[in-house]
Amino acid sequence: MTWQGWAEVALTLGLSVAIAWPLGVYLSRVWNGERTWLDPVLRPVERLFYAAGGIDPKKGQGWSAYAFALLAFNAVGFLAVYLILRFQDLLPLNPQGFDGLSSHLAFNTAVSFVTNTNWQSYGGETTMSAFSQMAGLTVQNFLSAATGATIAAALARAFAGNRLTDLGNFWADMVRTTLYFLLPLAIVVALVLVALGVPQTLAASATAHTLEGADQKISLFQVASQLSIKQLGINGGGIFNVNSAHPLENPTPLTNLITAVSINVLGWAAFFAFGRTALARKEIRALVAAAAILLSAGASAIYWSETQPAPALAAAHVEASQNMEGKEQRFGAAASAAWAAQTTGASNGSVNSMHASYMPLGGAVTMFLMMLGEILPGGIGSGIAVMVVMALLSVFVAGLMVGRTPEYLGKKVEAREIKLAMLAVLVIPLSILCFSAVAAVLPVALKGLLNSGPHGLSEILYAYTSTTANNGSAFAGLTANAPWWNTTLGFAMLLGRFVPAVAVLAIAGSVAIKPKLAPTAGTLPTDSGQFVGLLIGVILILGGLQFFPALALGPIVEHFQALIALGGR
């Protein structure tokens, strides 16, 4: 550990939050339909979309209609990506001549990109054509991010309004978020990355002459355009199999900093946009503080852990000051720690180190950060939405302590909201633990593991944690491109994305129709340091619902494996 390393971690995390504030103000203006500096150019384009789709942007939708529109839109998106991948060999822009994907891999990949997970059971440069990358995956990088933003926009209006009957218009929120916010930012970042050496071409490959005199073929794609929205949309799922550890995707320390900051900046921006739209600027600071404290603690723990010598090397009397296995050697342990914390605290599968190569504490922290519910800051909109759910549970706990009906942002929190909140948070441990327990004892699932014993169990747990949390990062060692893994991991993604989404929209509908109440002497202050502490406590307890049962899963699995072995005899 060095002070330069700590400064690098602090700079990466600090820049994300600092840049997010003005972007959040702008995103709030987009959600509210306020005038922006892009209006003269984009207003005609926006109206064209509405006319083509037969949409009246001023016609509001109740929570059920809003949720149905969201689900229908994503179902169509899934089908489109699935068909593109299945029939990739018949479509244009396939200079490498890649075959169409198998049904189970196409299902997994389509679900992955529609749910903003971007789990990859494939190697991008050896599997996906340029057309599939652009028309299928890059498009969903925009739309899945915008889908999360619509959830936050609807929830913010519910808390801001007084006896509202609608949450806004899903189609208008989707169009405006994509057109005014994501697309301009992605273009700017892509141009910067191209200027810094990231490729952007439809050529299949380039030939390099090695020092030994041989010719080496290097795969080329439209990297910059997908990388920019991959990072900004908190997506992951890169052109290359190793994502941002690839020198063409991440060639310099400056591109590493830009892409590392880009991972989380719009997740934080959604926090600030929610605060401005919900008229809760002070209260949003408490949520940002809680998320930043937890994320900083996670990054610090990973950095400390990864700067210790590996026990195996120490036992072999090999001199090693830190654990550099699997790290991005060009940028060091500090950059890897910042990346790991941000990619597992957000909804992102783009990594520049292998989490399986981490020390036990580092691997445990990355897994635990995902088990918290992807709220540090999580995906664009989806992170703040689940963080508000945590806030509702916190005021409910505080209300039980003092015997008062809890309130949050001027709205009473009653039984319906708490039941829906518990549905939103409990689906995550149920999915992780149930899928992991079954996979750990089925021979068809165990065939995909490189390692047996405790590390093999960690590979299983990490896979279902990552997919349920819509994260997409992985422990190396799991060969997931098989029917069992692609199918069950796909269902885990669907559960983790859409059950909380519908539950949050139902909460928004319930909250919207309630009157806006003025705070009283008995109202719990939700902008105080005490509330930040309470919120962190509730988040850690709910995270523990998954983490500590997962620790106990090992002995249980061994017991069932013994029973299966006896039955086989």
ZAMARGU-4260 file (C-alpha; in steps of 0.2 Angstrom, whole numbers, plus 5000, padded with zeros to 4 digits):
<rodrens>
0) 5000/5000/5000 | 5006/5018/4996 | 4999/5035/4998 | 4999/5036/4979 | 4988/5020/4978
5) 4976/5027/4991 | 4975/5044/4981 | 4971/5035/4965 | 4957/5025/4973 | 4950/5041/4981
10) 4952/5051/4964 | 4943/5038/4955 | 4928/5037/4967 | 4928/5056/4970 | 4928/5061/4952
15) 4913/5050/4949 | 4903/5058/4962 | 4909/5076/4958 | 4905/5075/4939 | 4888/5066/4943
20) 4881/5082/4952 | 4879/5093/4936 | 4874/5078/4926 | 4861/5074/4938 | 4853/5091/4937
25) 4853/5090/4918 | 4845/5072/4919 | 4831/5079/4931 | 4828/5093/4918 | 4826/5079/4905
30) 4814/5069/4916 | 4804/5084/4919 | 4802/5090/4901 | 4811/5106/4905 | 4821/5116/4892
35) 4838/5110/4888 | 4852/5117/4877 | 4850/5102/4865 | 4831/5107/4862 | 4834/5116/4846
40) 4842/5101/4838 | 4833/5086/4846 | 4815/5092/4849 | 4811/5089/4830 | 4818/5071/4832
45) 4809/5068/4848 | 4792/5073/4840 | 4796/5062/4825 | 4798/5047/4837 | 4782/5051/4845
50) 4773/5052/4828 | 4780/5036/4822 | 4775/5027/4838 | 4758/5035/4840 | 4763/5041/4857
55) 4755/5056/4866 | 4769/5061/4878 | 4757/5071/4889 | 4746/5056/4892 | 4751/5049/4910
60) 4750/5031/4915 | 4746/5023/4931 | 4759/5012/4939 | 4751/4996/4931 | 4751/5003/4914
65) 4768/5010/4916 | 4775/4993/4922 | 4766/4984/4908 | 4774/4996/4895 | 4791/4993/4902
70) 4789/4974/4902 | 4782/4974/4884 | 4796/4985/4878 | 4809/4974/4885 | 4801/4958/4879
75) 4801/4965/4861 | 4820/4970/4864 | 4824/4952/4870 | 4816/4944/4855 | 4825/4956/4843
80) 4842/4952/4851 | 4838/4933/4851 | 4834/4933/4833 | 4849/4943/4828 | 4861/4931/4837
85) 4852/4915/4831 | 4853/4921/4813 | 4870/4930/4814 | 4877/4920/4800 | 4863/4926/4788
90) 4865/4944/4792 | 4877/4957/4785 | 4893/4964/4793 | 4900/4947/4797 | 4917/4948/4789
95) 4924/4934/4801 | 4910/4922/4795 | 4904/4918/4813 | 4890/4905/4815 | 4873/4909/4823
100) 4873/4906/4842 | 4866/4891/4850 | 4848/4893/4857 | 4854/4893/4875 | 4868/4905/4872
105) 4857/4917/4862 | 4844/4916/4876 | 4857/4920/4890 | 4865/4934/4880 | 4848/4942/4875
110) 4842/4941/4893 | 4859/4947/4899 | 4859/4963/4888 | 4840/4967/4890 | 4842/4966/4909
115) 4858/4978/4910 | 4868/4963/4917 | 4879/4959/4902 | 4885/4943/4908 | 4896/4935/4895
120) 4896/4916/4892 | 4906/4919/4876 | 4921/4927/4870 | 4916/4943/4860 | 4930/4943/4847
125) 4928/4925/4843 | 4909/4924/4843 | 4900/4940/4839 | 4899/4949/4822 | 4900/4968/4820
130) 4881/4968/4816 | 4877/4958/4832 | 4888/4969/4842 | 4880/4985/4835 | 4862/4982/4831
135) 4859/4970/4845 | 4871/4972/4860 | 4875/4991/4858 | 4857/4996/4856 | 4852/4986/4872
140) 4866/4995/4881 | 4857/5011/4878 | 4839/5004/4881 | 4843/4994/4896 | 4851/5009/4904
145) 4836/5020/4899 | 4824/5007/4906 | 4832/5009/4923 | 4831/5028/4922 | 4812/5027/4919
150) 4809/5018/4935 | 4818/5031/4945 | 4809/5045/4936 | 4792/5037/4940 | 4797/5035/4958
155) 4803/5053/4960 | 4787/5060/4953 | 4777/5049/4965 | 4786/5057/4980 | 4785/5074/4973
160) 4767/5074/4969 | 4751/5077/4979 | 4738/5064/4976 | 4744/5060/4959 | 4735/5047/4948
165) 4749/5044/4936 | 4768/5042/4936 | 4771/5050/4919 | 4773/5042/4902 | 4785/5027/4900
170) 4788/5030/4882 | 4792/5048/4884 | 4804/5044/4898 | 4812/5031/4887 | 4814/5042/4872
175) 4820/5058/4882 | 4832/5049/4892 | 4840/5040/4877 | 4840/5055/4865 | 4844/5069/4877
180) 4855/5061/4889 | 4863/5044/4885 | 4866/5047/4866 | 4875/5064/4867 | 4886/5058/4882
185) 4891/5042/4873 | 4896/5051/4857 | 4907/5063/4867 | 4916/5049/4876 | 4918/5038/4861
190) 4926/5053/4852 | 4938/5055/4866 | 4942/5037/4867 | 4946/5036/4848 | 4958/5051/4850
195) 4967/5041/4864 | 4969/5026/4853 | 4954/5015/4855 | 4949/5007/4838 | 4933/5011/4829
200) 4932/5001/4813 | 4922/4989/4803 | 4938/4980/4797 | 4939/4962/4803 | 4957/4962/4809
205) 4974/4969/4807 | 4991/4960/4804 | 5005/4964/4816 | 5023/4958/4813 | 5031/4951/4829
210) 5049/4953/4835 | 5051/4934/4831 | 5047/4938/4813 | 5030/4930/4813 | 5013/4937/4807
215) 5000/4939/4821 | 4981/4943/4817 | 4973/4955/4829 | 4954/4956/4829 | 4947/4974/4826
220) 4929/4980/4829 | 4919/4996/4832 | 4927/4996/4850 | 4925/5015/4855 | 4907/5017/4851
225) 4902/5001/4861 | 4914/5005/4875 | 4907/5022/4878 | 4889/5017/4881 | 4895/5000/4890
230) 4903/5011/4903 | 4891/5026/4904 | 4876/5014/4904 | 4884/5004/4918 | 4882/4989/4907
235) 4898/4979/4904 | 4899/4966/4891 | 4913/4972/4880 | 4919/4968/4862 | 4934/4958/4869
240) 4933/4943/4881 | 4944/4951/4894 | 4934/4968/4893 | 4944/4982/4899 | 4960/4972/4902
245) 4962/4971/4883 | 4975/4984/4877 | 4964/4989/4862 | 4950/4993/4874 | 4960/5001/4887
250) 4977/5007/4880 | 4983/5020/4893 | 4982/5026/4911 | 4971/5040/4905 | 4958/5029/4896
255) 4958/5018/4912 | 4954/5033/4922 | 4940/5039/4910 | 4932/5022/4909 | 4933/5019/4927
260) 4925/5035/4931 | 4912/5032/4918 | 4907/5016/4926 | 4898/5024/4940 | 4896/5042/4936
265) 4878/5041/4928 | 4873/5029/4943 | 4877/5044/4955 | 4869/5056/4943 | 4853/5047/4944
270) 4854/5049/4963 | 4855/5068/4961 | 4842/5068/4947 | 4830/5059/4959 | 4833/5072/4973
275) 4830/5087/4962 | 4814/5079/4954 | 4807/5073/4971 | 4811/5090/4979 | 4822/5081/4991
280) 4839/5088/4989 | 4844/5087/5007 | 4837/5069/5009 | 4847/5063/4994 | 4863/5068/5002
285) 4860/5055/5015 | 4858/5042/5002 | 4873/5047/4993 | 4883/5048/5009 | 4878/5030/5014
290) 4882/5023/4997 | 4899/5032/4996 | 4904/5026/5013 | 4900/5008/5009 | 4908/5009/4992
295) 4924/5017/4999 | 4925/5004/5013 | 4924/4990/5000 | 4937/4998/4989 | 4948/5001/5004
300) 4946/4983/5010 | 4950/4976/4992 | 4965/4988/4990 | 4972/4982/5007 | 4969/4964/5004
305) 4977/4964/4986 | 4993/4973/4992 | 4997/4959/5004 | 5008/4945/4998 | 4999/4929/4993
310) 5000/4915/5007 | 5005/4902/4994 | 5020/4913/4988 | 5025/4916/5006 | 5024/4898/5010
315) 5035/4894/4995 | 5047/4908/5001 | 5045/4918/4985 | 5047/4936/4988 | 5031/4946/4983
320) 5026/4962/4991 | 5008/4961/4984 | 4996/4949/4975 | 4997/4954/4957 | 4989/4938/4950
325) 4976/4942/4938 | 4978/4961/4940 | 4980/4973/4926 | 4999/4974/4927 | 5000/4990/4917
330) 4989/5000/4930 | 4993/4991/4947 | 4983/4985/4962 | 4976/5002/4966 | 4967/5004/4949
335) 4961/4986/4951 | 4954/4989/4968 | 4945/5004/4962 | 4938/4995/4947 | 4933/4980/4957
340) 4923/4990/4970 | 4915/5001/4957 | 4910/4986/4945 | 4903/4976/4959 | 4895/4991/4968
345) 4887/4996/4951 | 4877/4985/4938 | 4892/4982/4928 | 4902/4967/4921 | 4917/4976/4914
350) 4932/4972/4924 | 4951/4975/4922 | 4956/4960/4933 | 4950/4943/4937 | 4940/4943/4953
355) 4944/4924/4956 | 4962/4929/4957 | 4959/4940/4972 | 4964/4936/4990 | 4950/4928/5000
360) 4945/4944/5007 | 4945/4953/4991 | 4934/4940/4983 | 4922/4940/4998 | 4920/4959/4997
365) 4916/4960/4978 | 4903/4946/4981 | 4896/4955/4996 | 4895/4972/4987 | 4883/4964/4974
370) 4873/4955/4988 | 4869/4973/4995 | 4857/4975/4980 | 4868/4985/4967 | 4865/5002/4976
375) 4883/5008/4977 | 4876/5017/4966 | 4870/5003/4955 | 4863/5005/4938 | 4856/5021/4931
380) 4840/5023/4940 | 4838/5005/4946 | 4852/5009/4960 | 4843/5024/4967 | 4826/5015/4966
385) 4832/5001/4977 | 4841/5013/4988 | 4824/5022/4991 | 4817/5005/4996 | 4831/5003/5009
390) 4826/5020/5015 | 4808/5015/5017 | 4813/5000/5027 | 4824/5011/5038 | 4810/5023/5042
395) 4799/5008/5045 | 4812/5001/5058 | 4813/5018/5066 | 4795/5020/5067 | 4793/5003/5076
400) 4806/5009/5089 | 4796/5025/5093 | 4778/5019/5090 | 4774/5031/5075 | 4768/5029/5058
405) 4784/5031/5047 | 4785/5044/5034 | 4798/5047/5020 | 4799/5062/5009 | 4782/5068/5015
410) 4773/5052/5012 | 4767/5040/5025 | 4774/5022/5023 | 4762/5009/5027 | 4759/4990/5026
415) 4758/4990/5007 | 4774/4999/5004 | 4784/4988/5016 | 4777/4972/5009 | 4782/4977/4991
420) 4799/4983/4998 | 4802/4966/5005 | 4797/4958/4989 | 4810/4969/4980 | 4824/4965/4992
425) 4821/4946/4996 | 4820/4940/4978 | 4839/4943/4977 | 4844/4931/4992 | 4830/4918/4986
430) 4837/4918/4969 | 4855/4917/4974 | 4854/4904/4987 | 4841/4892/4979 | 4850/4892/4962
435) 4867/4889/4970 | 4861/4875/4982 | 4853/4866/4967 | 4868/4869/4955 | 4880/4863/4969
440) 4873/4845/4969 | 4868/4842/4951 | 4881/4833/4941 | 4876/4842/4925 | 4880/4859/4933
445) 4896/4853/4941 | 4903/4849/4924 | 4906/4867/4921 | 4917/4870/4936 | 4936/4871/4934
450) 4939/4870/4953 | 4931/4858/4966 | 4929/4861/4985 | 4927/4878/4993 | 4933/4888/4978
455) 4921/4879/4966 | 4907/4883/4978 | 4913/4901/4977 | 4912/4901/4958 | 4894/4895/4959
460) 4889/4908/4972 | 4897/4922/4962 | 4889/4917/4946 | 4871/4917/4953 | 4875/4933/4964
465) 4882/4942/4949 | 4867/4938/4937 | 4854/4940/4950 | 4861/4957/4955 | 4862/4961/4936
470) 4881/4964/4938 | 4889/4952/4925 | 4906/4951/4932 | 4913/4933/4935 | 4924/4922/4945
475) 4936/4913/4932 | 4934/4895/4932 | 4916/4893/4928 | 4913/4887/4910 | 4895/4894/4908
480) 4892/4891/4890 | 4881/4875/4893 | 4862/4873/4893 | 4861/4872/4912 | 4871/4887/4916
485) 4865/4898/4902 | 4847/4894/4906 | 4847/4896/4924 | 4858/4911/4924 | 4846/4919/4912
490) 4831/4916/4924 | 4842/4923/4938 | 4844/4939/4928 | 4826/4940/4924 | 4821/4938/4942
495) 4834/4951/4948 | 4829/4964/4936 | 4810/4964/4934 | 4803/4958/4950 | 4811/4973/4959
500) 4807/4984/4945 | 4788/4980/4946 | 4788/4981/4965 | 4796/4998/4965 | 4783/5004/4952
505) 4769/4997/4963 | 4777/5006/4978 | 4777/5022/4967 | 4759/5020/4962 | 4754/5017/4981
510) 4764/5033/4986 | 4758/5044/4972 | 4740/5044/4977 | 4744/5049/4995 | 4744/5067/5001
515) 4760/5076/5003 | 4763/5079/5022 | 4773/5093/5030 | 4786/5087/5043 | 4781/5088/5061
520) 4790/5087/5077 | 4788/5068/5077 | 4795/5066/5059 | 4811/5056/5058 | 4824/5068/5050
525) 4830/5058/5035 | 4844/5071/5031 | 4854/5068/5046 | 4870/5058/5051 | 4859/5047/5062
530) 4848/5042/5047 | 4864/5038/5037 | 4870/5026/5051 | 4853/5018/5052 | 4852/5016/5033
535) 4869/5008/5032 | 4864/4996/5046 | 4848/4991/5037 | 4858/4988/5021 | 4871/4978/5029
540) 4858/4967/5038 | 4849/4964/5022 | 4866/4960/5013 | 4870/4948/5027 | 4853/4938/5023
545) 4863/4931/5008 | 4881/4932/5013 | 4880/4922/5029 | 4868/4908/5023 | 4880/4907/5008
550) 4895/4903/5021 | 4884/4889/5028 | 4880/4882/5011 | 4897/4873/5010 | 4893/4860/5024
555) 4875/4858/5018 | 4881/4854/5000 | 4894/4842/5007 | 4880/4833/5016 | 4869/4832/5000
560) 4884/4826/4990 | 4887/4812/5002 | 4869/4807/5001 | 4869/4807/4982 | 4885/4796/4983
565) 4877/4784/4994 | 4861/4783/4983 | 4872/4780/4968 | 4880/4764/4977
</rodrens>
